[in-house]
């Protein structure tokens, strides 16, 4: 059975399409764990219209997308876990094709290609977001190359990688995929089986400021985990230095020289192999 983890927060106008795409799956051995993360709109009324027993509804006080996903993962029972954001959709054969691909190629993690919709219109995906396949820890350092709604894990892989970081207000997927790519190759189904909607002001990439800072936090966590070999550590430090430099430039433009100096000093301490607090960002 596939456990589909679907967190939602105030997306009553979109979640119906996501749920309809789950019901349309040709692979029908699934449960869909819907985590209403404290919605205040009409989400409950929309969800009430779906009475299929395979839908498992949970509600909690707002904890953010990481907390909601973690709640769903803890409650699910499937051997394989698939992520679906409440404003995205799947093509009908998504689960069936991806499951067969993972079994045939012996992958613990995989993703599919996707269709991008921005502002209601289909757009071409920029070349720099082209998805790699196999081992690509080095490429994952630079940017997030795995899309949550495209992704499927075995339960054992997810348990090894660990939960989403609830302390990160954004870039939680970048943090997760860094850990995933360190331990596993990632398969790629070369069919566009996921429809990814974007271009709205309510999305984390838009409404949470200063994503560079949170990517820096994720890299610092990884470096301090002591899980990297010498080559991986060098690559991570190079990526961290580039991101710190970009962040510092932004700080200087905004008259935040003290913050720029603080983050540079943290990088220098880490580069020299010394310990810094795991969460020095408060």
C-alpha positions in Angstrom: 0.0 0.0 0.0 1.1 3.6 -0.8 0.5 6.2 2.0 0.0 9.6 0.5 0.9 12.4 2.8 -1.1 15.6 2.0 -0.8 18.6 4.3 -3.0 21.6 3.7 -3.5 25.0 5.2 -6.2 27.4 3.9 -6.2 25.9 0.4 -9.9 25.1 0.1 -9.9 26.5 -3.5 -7.2 24.0 -4.6 -7.3 20.9 -2.5 -10.3 19.4 -4.4 -8.2 19.0 -7.5 -5.5 17.3 -5.6 -7.9 14.9 -4.0 -9.7 14.2 -7.3 -6.3 13.3 -8.8 -5.7 10.8 -6.0 -9.1 9.2 -6.6 -8.3 8.9 -10.3 -5.2 6.8 -9.7 -5.1 3.5 -11.6 -3.2 2.0 -8.6 -6.0 1.9 -6.0 -4.2 0.3 -3.0 -3.5 3.6 -1.2 -4.4 5.6 1.9 -4.3 9.4 1.8 -3.5 11.0 5.1 -4.8 14.6 4.9 -3.4 16.8 7.6 -5.4 20.0 8.1 -2.8 22.3 9.7 -5.3 24.6 11.4 -7.1 26.0 8.4 -9.5 28.8 8.9 -11.2 28.8 5.5 -13.7 26.3 4.0 -11.2 23.4 4.0 -13.2 21.3 6.4 -16.3 21.6 4.2 -14.4 20.6 1.1 -12.9 17.6 2.8 -16.3 16.5 4.1 -17.4 15.9 0.6 -14.9 13.1 0.1 -16.2 10.1 2.0 -13.9 7.4 0.5 -12.6 5.4 3.5 -9.1 5.5 2.1 -9.0 9.2 3.1 -7.7 9.6 6.6 -8.4 13.1 8.0 -6.3 14.6 10.8 -6.5 18.1 12.2 -4.0 20.0 14.3 -3.1 23.5 15.4 -1.0 25.2 12.8 2.6 23.9 12.9 3.8 24.6 9.3 4.3 22.3 6.4 7.1 20.3 8.1 5.1 19.6 11.2 2.1 18.6 9.2 4.1 16.2 7.0 5.7 14.7 10.0 2.3 14.2 11.6 1.0 12.4 8.5 4.1 10.2 8.2 3.9 9.2 11.8 0.2 8.2 11.3 0.5 6.4 8.0 0.7 2.6 7.5 1.9 2.0 3.9 5.1 0.3 2.8 5.8 3.2 0.5 5.2 6.9 1.2 4.3 9.5 -1.5 4.1 13.3 -0.9 1.5 15.5 -2.4 1.1 19.2 -1.8 -2.5 20.5 -1.6 -2.2 22.8 -4.6 -0.6 20.2 -6.9 -2.1 17.3 -8.9 -1.1 13.9 -10.3 -1.7 12.2 -13.6 -3.8 9.1 -13.2 -0.9 6.6 -13.7 1.5 8.4 -11.4 1.5 5.9 -8.5 1.4 2.8 -10.8 4.2 3.9 -13.0 6.4 5.1 -10.2 5.9 2.0 -8.1 6.8 -0.2 -11.0 9.9 1.9 -11.8 11.2 1.7 -8.3 10.7 -2.1 -8.1 12.3 -2.7 -11.5 15.3 -0.5 -10.8 15.6 -1.2 -7.1 15.3 2.5 -6.0 14.4 3.5 -2.4 13.6 7.0 -3.5 12.4 8.3 -6.8 10.6 11.3 -8.4 8.8 12.0 -11.6 9.1 14.7 -14.2 6.5 17.4 -13.8 4.4 20.0 -15.7 4.8 23.6 -14.4 1.7 25.8 -14.1 2.4 29.4 -13.2 -0.5 31.9 -12.8 -2.8 29.4 -14.4 -0.7 29.0 -17.5 1.7 26.2 -18.5 5.3 27.3 -18.7 8.5 25.7 -19.8 10.8 24.6 -16.9 14.1 26.5 -16.9 17.1 24.3 -17.9 18.8 24.8 -14.6 16.0 22.9 -12.9 16.5 19.8 -15.0 16.3 16.8 -12.7 19.3 14.5 -12.4 19.2 10.8 -11.7 21.3 8.5 -9.4 23.8 9.9 -7.0 23.8 13.7 -7.1 24.7 15.0 -3.6 27.0 17.6 -5.2 24.3 19.1 -7.4 21.8 19.1 -4.5 24.1 21.4 -2.6 23.4 24.2 -5.0 19.6 24.1 -5.2 16.6 22.0 -4.5 16.4 19.4 -7.3 13.6 17.2 -5.9 10.0 18.3 -5.9 7.9 17.0 -2.9 4.8 16.2 -5.0 6.9 14.2 -7.4 8.5 12.1 -4.7 8.1 8.5 -3.4 10.1 6.8 -0.6 10.2 3.4 0.9 9.4 3.6 4.6 12.8 2.3 5.5 14.5 5.1 3.5 12.3 7.7 5.1 13.1 6.4 8.6 16.8 6.5 7.9 16.7 10.0 6.5 14.7 11.4 9.4 11.8 13.8 9.7 11.3 17.2 8.1 12.9 20.0 10.2 10.1 21.9 12.0 12.5 24.7 12.9 12.9 25.8 9.2 10.1 28.1 8.1 11.1 27.5 4.5 13.7 25.4 2.5 12.6 22.4 4.6 12.6 20.4 1.4 16.2 21.5 0.6 17.2 20.3 4.0 15.5 16.9 3.6 16.9 16.3 0.1 20.4 17.0 1.2 20.1 14.2 3.8 18.4 11.9 1.3 21.0 12.4 -1.5 23.8 11.8 1.0 22.5 8.2 1.7 20.6 7.2 -1.5 20.6 7.5 -5.2 17.4 9.0 -6.5 15.5 7.5 -9.4 13.8 9.6 -12.1 10.6 8.6 -13.9 11.0 10.4 -17.2 7.2 11.0 -17.7 5.5 14.2 -16.6 3.2 12.6 -14.1 2.9 15.5 -11.6 1.3 18.9 -12.2 3.0 21.6 -10.1 1.1 24.8 -9.6 2.9 28.0 -8.6 3.1 31.7 -9.0 0.9 32.6 -6.0 1.7 34.8 -3.0 0.6 32.2 -0.4 3.5 29.8 -1.3 6.4 29.5 1.1 8.9 30.4 -1.6 7.2 33.8 -1.8 5.7 34.6 1.6 8.7 33.5 3.8 11.5 36.0 3.4 15.2 35.3 3.2 15.4 31.8 1.8 19.2 32.1 1.6 19.4 32.2 5.4 17.5 28.9 5.7 19.6 27.2 3.1 22.7 28.2 5.1 21.1 26.8 8.2 20.5 23.5 6.4 24.1 23.3 5.3 25.4 24.1 8.8 23.3 21.3 10.2 24.6 18.9 7.6 28.3 19.8 8.2 27.8 19.5 12.0 26.2 16.1 11.6 29.6 14.4 11.1 28.2 12.3 8.3 30.3 13.7 5.5 33.5 12.2 4.2 36.4 14.6 3.4 35.3 15.2 -0.2 31.7 15.8 0.7 32.7 18.2 3.5 34.8 20.2 1.1 31.9 20.4 -1.4 29.5 21.4 1.3 31.9 24.1 2.6 32.3 25.5 -0.9 28.6 25.7 -1.3 28.1 27.2 2.1 30.7 29.9 1.4 28.9 30.9 -1.8 25.6 31.1 0.0 27.0 33.0 2.9 28.6 35.5 0.4 25.2 36.1 -1.3 23.5 36.4 2.0 26.1 39.0 3.2 25.6 41.0 0.1 21.9 41.2 0.8 22.6 42.2 4.4 25.0 45.0 3.3 22.4 46.4 0.9 19.9 46.5 3.8 22.2 48.2 6.2 22.6 45.0 8.3 26.4 44.9 8.5 26.4 43.3 12.0 24.3 40.4 10.7 26.7 40.0 7.7 29.7 39.9 10.0 28.0 37.5 12.4 27.2 34.9 9.7 30.7 35.2 8.2 32.2 34.6 11.6 30.0 31.5 12.0 31.2 30.2 8.6 34.9 30.8 9.5 34.4 28.8 12.8 32.8 26.0 11.0 35.4 26.0 8.2 38.1 25.7 10.8 36.5 22.5 12.2 35.3 24.1 15.4 31.9 23.7 16.9 29.1 26.3 16.8 25.7 26.1 18.3 23.4 23.9 16.1 20.8 26.7 15.9 22.6 30.0 16.2 20.0 31.9 14.3 17.6 33.2 17.0 
